[in-house]
């Protein structure tokens, strides 16, 4: 997993992060412990699903403010990428429509997915494809993305927290103190 995460040097060289690069010099933001990684997973998933643009920047800023691992937060924003954003946005639209009490308009749901895929095919870029999808889907998509972001962030935090196990060096065994006589 470490090889998939951006390195400290790579993030410091990012033109998007230049205005806040001096904050990234704090060693605590790069330390991988249970609490900082769990917070980072939640932050990355939240911003990766909520925002169609600049997820990376918002996740890094939130990681700085909340003292989470910056690389993990940035890496988990990649939950939305060219292969996943069409199905995620389709599902978010359906979820938002259902939560708003309306029936899901199958044709509108299909249009959301088709527009996103068409933008990639036309080489317009992800941002323009997302913009067309958001404008055409409106409130159901916004509500669905918000709910997905909150739920995924909470589940990601919970899973990272509960699955984290401290690593002990090989041959290291817990020894009990000698019994008092």
N, C-alpha and C positions, 0 to 999 in steps of 0.2 A: 504494500500500500504506500510505503514511503516514496517509492519511485514515481508514483502517479501525482503526488502533491508538489506544488510549486516550491522551489527552494527560496530561502531567505534572500539570496542575492538576486534571483530572478524577479521577485516581487519588488525589491528595492529599485530595480532598473525600469519597472513599468512606468510608462508615461502617465497612465491614469492615476498612479499612486504618488507621483512626485510631490504634490502639495502636502501629503501626510507622511512622507517617507521618514521624517525625523522621529515620528512617534513609533515607527516600526523597529527602532533600535533597542527597545526594551526586551531583555532576554526572557522575561516571564511570558511574553506573547508567543514564544517559539518553543517553550517547554511543553512536553507531552505528558501531562498527568491526567488523572481521571476526570477531574472537574473541568479543566480547560478544554480538553478534547470533547467532552460531552456538550459543553456550551457551544463549542465551535461547530459540531455536527448539527445541532439545532439551528444555529444562526445560518449556516450554509444552506440547509434545506429550506428554511423559511424564505430567505431572499432569493434562492434559486427558483422557487416556485411562484413567489409573489410578483416579482418584478420582471417584465420582459426585457428590460435594458439595464445596464450598469449594476447587475446583481453582484458582480465581483467587487466593485468599489464599495457598495453598501455593506456587504458582508465583512469586508476588511475593516471598515470604520466601526461597525458594530462589535467586531472582535476586539478592536483596540479599546473601545469604551467598556465592554463587559469582561475584559481581560481573559479572552479565550485564545486558543491557538489559531494564529492567523492563517497558516498554511492549510490547516484542516477546513476552516471556514471557507476559504477561497476554493478549495478543491470540491467541496460538497455543493457549491453553486452549479457545478457541471451536471447536476441531476437533469437540468433542461439543456439539451444540445440538439443539433440538427436531426438526430434520430428519434429523440423522445418528445420534442415539444409539440408536435402535431397530436399524438395520442393524449398527452397531458392536457392540452387545451380543449380537445374534444370532450374528455372526461370532465374537466372543470366546467365546461358549458352545460353538460347534462346534469351535473351535480347542482350547479347554480339554478338551473331551471326547476329542478325538483324541489330545492329548498325554497324557492319563491312561490311554490304552490301551483305552478303552471305545469302543463304537460310539456314534455320535451318535444320540440319541433325537430323531427328527424332530418328534414331538409336543411334547416339552419345549422344543426350539428354537423352534418356532412359538409356544408359550405365552409365552416370554420376549419375543418381538417383539410379540405381541398385547397383553400386559399393559402394556408401555411405551406403545403407541399408545392403548390404552383409557384410561390415566391422563390422557393429553393430551386425549382426547375428552371425558372427564368433568370436565375443567378442574381436576383434582386437583393438577396441577403436576408438574414434571419430577422433583423429589426424591422424592415419594411413588411415582411410577411406577417410578423406578429402584430404590427400596427393595423394592417388590414383586417386581421382576425379579430382583434379587440374592438375595432370600430363596428364591424358587422355583427358581433355577438353581444356587445353592450353589457348591461347589468348582470345577466346570468353568468357570463364568463368572469366578470370581476368578483362576484360573490363566490363562485366556485374556486377561483384561484386563491382567494383569501382564506377560505375554509381549508383547502388543501395545504396551504403554506403553514397555517397554525397547527393543524393536526400532524403533518409530516415533521415539522420542527419539534413538536412535543414528543412524538414517538421516537424520532432520531435521538433526541436528548436522553430519553428514558432507556433506549436500547444501549446506547454508548455507555451510559452510567452503569447499567446493570451487567453488561457483558465485560466490562473492564476488569481484568485480573492483573494484579501486580506480578511482575516477572521476577523470578528468583534465579540467581545463577545456578548452573548445574552443580549438583553435589551439595547445594545449600539446603540444609534441613533445619527446621525449627527445633531448637533445643529447649527443654523445660528447665527452669531453675532447679537446683538441687533441693530436695525435700528437707524441711527443717526437722531436726530430731528432738 
